[in-house]
Amino acid sequence: ILLIDNHDSYTYNLYQYLSTMTTHPVKVVMNDAFGTLDDFLDSLQKGESGGSSRPDGNTKNILKQHFDCIILSPGPGQPSHPSDMGIVLDTIHYSPEIPILGVCLGHQALGHVYGNQVKLAPCGPVHGLMSSVHYSNLHHHHDNSNNGTGNDDECKEQLSCNLFHGID
């Protein structure tokens, strides 16, 4: 598991939680610990063979050889500012076949790389505000009295939750 740290203290909460869920090692790398994604990949190859070259030159293969999944942590900044992102944007771009989970800034980075606009919500950043969420569940009931046909009942529900979002 590759956990890319976008300079947020929550990263190590993720690390500790992941460590309780799996026996796979979790490698934490600061997003700016390497000048480029190639530098990071070269460091993986050095650790494996003592050399610095990538014989096949295939970024996707190197990432897949070392990691089953990638997690992108929260952090300050915006995905549209490459200086805030370090190796994150290239990691996403060159890893389409590796499952990636983005948390907060990491999730925004996924959207950015795949062409979505990341911008402030109309109400601005919100942290800890209670909000009502309304949703509908469609329940299907099987009724033998009408020759095996069923009927659908919509159950409208509401719950209260905390909102945590914002872009620096």
Residue pairs with C-beta under 8 A, 6 or more apart in sequence:
1 18
1 22
1 24
1 25
1 26
1 27
1 67
1 68
1 69
1 70
1 71
2 27
2 29
2 63
2 66
2 67
2 69
2 70
2 71
2 91
3 11
3 14
3 15
3 18
3 26
3 27
3 28
3 29
3 70
3 71
3 73
4 28
4 29
4 30
4 31
4 70
4 71
4 72
4 73
4 86
4 87
4 88
4 91
4 106
5 11
5 28
5 29
5 30
5 31
5 73
5 75
6 31
6 72
6 73
6 74
6 75
6 76
6 77
6 84
6 85
6 86
6 88
6 105
6 106
7 30
7 31
7 75
7 76
8 73
8 74
8 75
8 76
8 104
8 105
10 73
10 74
10 103
10 104
11 28
11 73
11 74
11 75
12 28
14 71
14 73
14 103
15 26
15 28
18 26
18 71
19 26
24 68
27 66
27 67
29 40
29 87
30 86
31 75
31 85
31 86
31 87
31 88
32 86
32 87
33 40
33 86
34 40
34 43
34 86
34 87
36 87
36 90
37 59
37 87
37 90
37 91
37 94
38 59
40 87
41 54
41 59
41 62
41 63
42 52
42 54
44 62
44 66
45 51
45 52
45 53
45 54
45 62
46 52
54 62
59 94
60 94
60 95
60 96
60 97
63 70
63 91
63 94
63 95
63 98
64 97
64 98
67 98
68 98
68 99
69 98
69 99
69 100
69 101
70 91
70 95
70 98
70 99
70 100
70 101
71 100
71 101
71 102
71 103
71 106
72 88
72 91
72 92
72 100
72 101
72 102
72 103
72 105
72 106
72 107
72 109
72 110
73 103
73 104
73 105
73 106
74 103
74 104
74 105
74 106
75 84
75 104
75 105
75 106
76 84
76 105
76 168
77 83
77 84
77 85
77 105
77 168
78 84
78 108
78 118
78 167
78 168
79 85
79 88
79 89
79 105
79 108
79 109
79 111
79 112
79 113
79 118
80 112
80 118
82 89
84 105
85 109
88 106
88 109
89 109
89 112
89 113
92 100
92 109
92 110
92 113
93 113
100 110
102 108
102 109
102 110
104 164
104 165
108 118
108 167
111 117
111 118
112 118
118 167
119 167
120 166
120 167
121 165
124 166
125 165
125 166
125 167
126 163
126 164
126 165
126 166
127 163
127 164
127 165
127 166
128 162
128 163
128 164
129 162
129 163
130 160
130 161
130 162
130 163
131 160
131 161
131 162
131 163
132 158
132 159
132 160
133 158
133 159
133 160
133 161
134 156
134 157
134 158
135 156
135 157
135 158
135 159
136 154
136 155
136 156
136 157
137 154
137 155
137 157
138 152
138 153
138 154
138 155
139 152
139 153
139 154
139 155
140 150
140 151
140 152
141 150
141 151
141 152
141 153
142 148
142 150
143 149
143 150
143 151
